[in-house]
Amino acid sequence: MKENLNRAVRGDVMECLDLEATHHIHTGFTKDHREATKAFVEKREPVFEGR
């Protein structure tokens, strides 16, 4: 997120959007993302591990 914000201040708009899309894709494959999705469906608080 910090990298996205720094680039938004100094970078080209299209580069920023590409970078943000790339980061969203990568975070979608994390264990914490799977836990967040599962917890949402199960209507409970997620337990994150930082992975």
ROMIVEX-311578 format. One record per residue (C-alpha): x negated, y, z. Coordinates in Angstrom, 3 decimals. Layout:
N
MARDREN          X          Y          Z
MARDREN          X          Y          Z
...
//
This chain:
51
MARDREN          X          Y          Z
MARDREN      0.000      0.000      0.000
MARDREN     -2.822      2.393      0.872
MARDREN     -4.455      1.819     -2.506
MARDREN     -1.116      2.487     -4.240
MARDREN     -0.712      5.788     -2.388
MARDREN     -4.279      6.916     -3.075
MARDREN     -3.891      6.166     -6.774
MARDREN     -0.535      7.962     -6.891
MARDREN     -2.213     11.137     -5.656
MARDREN     -5.156     11.002     -8.070
MARDREN     -4.191      8.641    -10.868
MARDREN     -2.249      8.331    -14.052
MARDREN      1.443      7.498    -13.601
MARDREN      1.380      4.444    -15.869
MARDREN     -1.733      3.065    -14.128
MARDREN     -0.039      3.549    -10.767
MARDREN      3.075      1.691    -11.887
MARDREN      0.992     -1.169    -13.302
MARDREN     -1.004     -1.447    -10.082
MARDREN      2.125     -1.402     -7.946
MARDREN      3.720     -4.148    -10.052
MARDREN      0.555     -6.240     -9.737
MARDREN      0.521     -5.818     -5.959
MARDREN      4.199     -6.761     -5.698
MARDREN      3.561     -9.939     -7.656
MARDREN      0.607    -10.899     -5.447
MARDREN      2.471    -10.269     -2.202
MARDREN      5.392    -12.346     -3.472
MARDREN      3.175    -15.425     -3.303
MARDREN      2.097    -14.994      0.321
MARDREN      3.181    -17.194      3.197
MARDREN      4.547    -14.133      5.031
MARDREN      6.738    -13.259      2.055
MARDREN      8.193    -16.769      2.012
MARDREN      8.814    -16.508      5.752
MARDREN     10.512    -13.120      5.359
MARDREN     12.796    -14.449      2.641
MARDREN     13.658    -17.574      4.613
MARDREN     14.340    -15.548      7.776
MARDREN     16.587    -13.173      5.837
MARDREN     18.668    -16.045      4.456
MARDREN     18.841    -17.657      7.896
MARDREN     19.747    -14.279      9.483
MARDREN     16.880    -14.355     11.988
MARDREN     13.763    -12.361     12.777
MARDREN     10.710    -13.429     10.747
MARDREN      7.555    -14.720     12.386
MARDREN      4.602    -13.337     10.441
MARDREN      1.105    -14.826     10.455
MARDREN     -0.705    -12.202      8.377
MARDREN     -1.083    -14.516      5.397
//
